[in-house]
Amino acid sequence: MSIMPNNLNKMIIASGKSKREVAEAKGITPETLSRHISGKIGMSLNDAEDYAEILNCAPQDVFFGSHPAPIIGKNTLHPGDYQGKPITEAKWVREMGNFGKYFTQYQSVQPGQIGFFMTKVAPEYNGRFHFFDNVIDMVLLEPIEKQYVSNQQCAGRLCYIHLDEDWQCDAELSKVWQVLVYPNPDGTHTLVNPFGLGTAVNKRLLWATPVLGVNLLPTQTPEEVLNSSRGRMQYMITD
């Protein structure tokens, strides 16, 4: 069973209250409080709100036990205004850089090991990929920072990759791609666009990093997350 980190113990210490006082105020045993602190039993939204009232803080201050990780890449989806394609067709623009930070709970990796790609959809786009707006992809940072490709990590998996030259397909011209990666015996790779927009063969990669997780329904503020029924995803985007 995964133990989800939280910030409850730090907030209790900051409040100056004892754990016994907090447990009594909430109407639970010290043992239950200890299990909430350790993450051995999960906290509901009502639990977080109760603790927040007792500790004089916000519910998200109780929930979050992780540090924000960098948003290192941005995908922007525009209407297809090229080659005579209609406005419902997609045109992707991908950039690497510093686009803020993303705050979430981490299960199998440490915060310093991961980064994020975010996707934005232009308001004028009205096609089949519109649901990608605000989607967040979690990736490993090390392959990007150390510029390598691990076939063990990436073979047959959805990855972000960086080519040594631009690749043109139906919807974009870029060196950075989100593709399925298949290694070739000669050290090159075959790259398959997961949406049927093109396949490239015998391509050399500077790096490739697997997509570890995807948040398809992000919310812009912690308050919206805590008041939402959309999966109880816990995170915050910061500038």
C-alpha positions as CSV (number, residue, x, y, z in Angstrom):
1,M,0.0,0.0,0.0
2,S,1.4,3.4,-0.9
3,I,1.8,5.9,1.9
4,M,0.8,9.4,0.8
5,P,2.9,12.1,2.5
6,N,1.1,15.1,4.1
7,N,2.0,18.2,6.0
8,L,-0.1,17.6,9.1
9,N,2.8,17.1,11.6
10,K,4.5,20.3,10.5
11,M,1.3,22.3,10.8
12,I,0.7,20.9,14.3
13,I,4.2,21.9,15.4
14,A,3.7,25.4,13.8
15,S,0.5,25.8,15.8
16,G,2.1,25.3,19.1
17,K,-0.5,22.7,20.1
18,S,0.2,19.2,21.4
19,K,-0.9,16.2,19.4
20,R,-3.1,15.2,22.3
21,E,-4.8,18.6,22.2
22,V,-5.4,18.3,18.4
23,A,-6.8,14.8,18.7
24,E,-9.2,15.9,21.5
25,A,-10.3,18.9,19.5
26,K,-11.1,16.7,16.5
27,G,-12.7,14.0,18.6
28,I,-10.4,11.2,17.6
29,T,-7.8,9.1,19.5
30,P,-4.1,10.0,19.5
31,E,-3.6,6.7,17.6
32,T,-5.8,7.8,14.7
33,L,-4.1,11.2,14.6
34,S,-0.7,9.4,14.5
35,R,-2.0,7.3,11.5
36,H,-3.2,10.4,9.7
37,I,0.3,12.0,10.3
38,S,2.1,9.0,9.0
39,G,-0.2,8.5,6.0
40,K,-1.1,5.0,7.0
41,I,-4.7,6.0,6.8
42,G,-5.9,8.6,4.3
43,M,-7.4,11.9,5.2
44,S,-10.7,12.9,3.7
45,L,-11.6,16.5,2.7
46,N,-13.6,16.8,5.9
47,D,-10.6,15.6,7.9
48,A,-8.4,18.3,6.3
49,E,-11.0,21.0,6.9
50,D,-11.3,19.9,10.6
51,Y,-7.5,20.0,11.1
52,A,-7.3,23.3,9.3
53,E,-9.9,24.9,11.6
54,I,-8.1,23.5,14.7
55,L,-4.7,24.6,13.5
56,N,-5.8,27.9,12.0
57,C,-4.5,27.2,8.5
58,A,-5.8,26.3,5.1
59,P,-6.8,22.7,4.2
60,Q,-4.2,22.6,1.5
61,D,-1.5,23.4,4.1
62,V,-2.5,20.2,5.8
63,F,-2.7,18.0,2.7
64,F,0.5,18.9,0.9
65,G,3.7,17.0,2.0
66,S,5.7,17.5,-1.1
67,H,7.7,20.3,-2.7
68,P,6.8,21.8,-6.0
69,A,8.6,20.4,-9.0
70,P,9.6,22.4,-12.2
71,I,7.5,22.6,-15.3
72,I,10.2,22.2,-17.8
73,G,8.3,22.0,-21.1
74,K,5.2,23.5,-22.7
75,N,3.0,22.1,-25.5
76,T,0.7,24.5,-27.2
77,L,-2.1,23.4,-29.5
78,H,-3.1,25.8,-32.2
79,P,-5.7,25.5,-35.0
80,G,-4.3,24.0,-38.2
81,D,-3.8,27.1,-40.3
82,Y,-1.3,25.6,-42.8
83,Q,-1.4,23.4,-45.9
84,G,-5.1,24.1,-46.3
85,K,-6.2,22.2,-43.2
86,P,-9.4,23.2,-41.5
87,I,-9.5,25.0,-38.1
88,T,-10.3,21.7,-36.4
89,E,-7.0,20.2,-37.3
90,A,-4.1,20.4,-34.8
91,K,-0.8,22.3,-35.0
92,W,1.5,21.6,-32.1
93,V,4.3,23.9,-30.8
94,R,6.6,22.5,-28.2
95,E,9.1,24.5,-26.0
96,M,11.6,23.7,-23.3
97,G,12.2,26.2,-20.5
98,N,11.1,27.3,-17.1
99,F,7.3,27.6,-17.0
100,G,6.7,27.6,-13.3
101,K,6.2,24.8,-10.8
102,Y,3.6,22.1,-10.1
103,F,2.7,20.9,-6.6
104,T,1.5,17.3,-6.2
105,Q,1.8,14.2,-4.1
106,Y,4.6,11.8,-5.1
107,Q,4.3,8.1,-4.7
108,S,7.2,6.2,-6.2
109,V,9.8,9.0,-6.9
110,Q,11.2,11.9,-5.0
111,P,10.4,15.5,-5.9
112,G,13.9,16.3,-7.1
113,Q,13.7,13.4,-9.6
114,I,10.8,14.6,-11.6
115,G,9.6,17.5,-13.8
116,F,6.5,18.3,-15.8
117,F,5.3,19.2,-19.3
118,M,2.1,21.3,-19.4
119,T,-0.2,21.5,-22.4
120,K,-2.3,24.6,-23.3
121,V,-4.9,24.7,-26.0
122,A,-5.5,28.0,-27.9
123,P,-9.0,29.4,-27.4
124,E,-9.7,29.4,-31.1
125,Y,-9.0,25.7,-31.5
126,N,-12.1,23.5,-31.6
127,G,-11.0,20.1,-32.6
128,R,-10.6,16.5,-31.2
129,F,-7.7,17.4,-29.0
130,H,-9.4,20.1,-27.1
131,F,-9.4,18.0,-23.9
132,F,-5.6,18.4,-23.7
133,D,-6.0,21.9,-22.3
134,N,-4.1,22.2,-19.0
135,V,-3.0,18.5,-19.0
136,I,0.1,17.8,-17.0
137,D,2.6,15.1,-17.8
138,M,5.1,13.9,-15.2
139,V,8.6,12.8,-16.4
140,L,12.0,11.9,-15.1
141,L,14.5,14.8,-15.1
142,E,17.8,12.8,-15.1
143,P,17.7,11.6,-18.8
144,I,17.1,15.3,-19.8
145,E,19.8,16.7,-17.5
146,K,22.4,14.0,-18.4
147,Q,21.3,13.7,-22.0
148,Y,20.9,10.0,-22.4
149,V,18.4,7.4,-23.7
150,S,17.6,4.3,-21.6
151,N,15.9,1.6,-23.7
152,Q,15.0,-0.2,-20.4
153,Q,13.0,2.9,-19.3
154,C,11.6,3.9,-22.7
155,A,11.2,0.9,-25.1
156,G,7.6,0.7,-26.2
157,R,6.5,3.5,-23.8
158,L,5.1,7.0,-24.2
159,C,8.1,9.4,-23.8
160,Y,9.2,12.9,-24.4
161,I,12.2,12.9,-26.7
162,H,14.7,15.3,-28.2
163,L,16.0,14.6,-31.7
164,D,19.3,15.7,-33.1
165,E,17.3,17.3,-36.0
166,D,13.8,18.6,-36.7
167,W,11.2,16.0,-37.7
168,Q,8.2,17.1,-39.8
169,C,4.9,15.3,-39.5
170,D,1.2,16.2,-40.2
171,A,0.8,18.5,-37.2
172,E,4.3,19.8,-36.3
173,L,7.9,20.5,-37.0
174,S,10.0,20.1,-33.9
175,K,13.0,18.4,-32.2
176,V,11.0,17.8,-29.0
177,W,8.2,15.2,-29.3
178,Q,5.8,13.1,-27.3
179,V,6.0,9.7,-29.0
180,L,6.1,5.9,-28.5
181,V,9.7,4.9,-28.7
182,Y,11.0,1.7,-30.2
183,P,14.8,1.0,-30.3
184,N,16.6,-0.3,-33.4
185,P,19.7,-2.6,-33.4
186,D,21.9,0.2,-34.8
187,G,21.2,2.6,-31.9
188,T,18.6,4.6,-33.7
189,H,14.9,4.6,-32.8
190,T,11.6,4.3,-34.5
191,L,9.1,7.0,-33.2
192,V,5.4,6.6,-33.5
193,N,3.0,9.5,-32.8
194,P,0.4,8.1,-30.4
195,F,-2.5,9.9,-32.3
196,G,-1.7,8.6,-35.7
197,L,0.0,11.8,-36.9
198,G,3.1,10.2,-38.2
199,T,6.0,7.7,-37.8
200,A,9.7,8.3,-38.1
201,V,12.3,5.7,-38.6
202,N,16.1,5.5,-37.9
203,K,16.1,8.7,-35.8
204,R,18.9,9.6,-33.4
205,L,17.9,10.9,-30.0
206,L,19.8,13.2,-27.6
207,W,17.5,12.2,-24.8
208,A,14.3,10.4,-24.0
209,T,12.4,10.4,-20.7
210,P,9.3,8.3,-20.0
211,V,5.9,9.7,-19.1
212,L,5.4,8.5,-15.5
213,G,1.9,9.9,-15.0
214,V,-0.7,12.2,-16.5
215,N,-3.2,14.5,-14.9
216,L,-6.0,14.9,-17.4
217,L,-8.3,16.9,-15.1
218,P,-6.1,19.5,-13.4
219,T,-7.5,22.5,-11.4
220,Q,-5.9,25.8,-11.2
221,T,-5.9,26.3,-7.4
222,P,-5.7,24.1,-4.3
223,E,-9.0,25.4,-3.1
224,E,-10.7,24.2,-6.3
225,V,-9.0,20.8,-5.9
226,L,-10.2,20.4,-2.4
227,N,-13.8,21.3,-3.3
228,S,-13.8,19.2,-6.4
229,S,-15.1,15.7,-6.9
230,R,-12.7,15.1,-9.8
231,G,-10.4,12.5,-8.2
232,R,-9.1,14.5,-5.2
233,M,-5.9,15.3,-7.1
234,Q,-3.7,17.4,-4.8
235,Y,-1.5,20.0,-6.5
236,M,-0.8,23.6,-7.1
237,I,0.6,25.4,-10.1
238,T,2.8,28.4,-9.1
239,D,4.3,31.2,-11.1
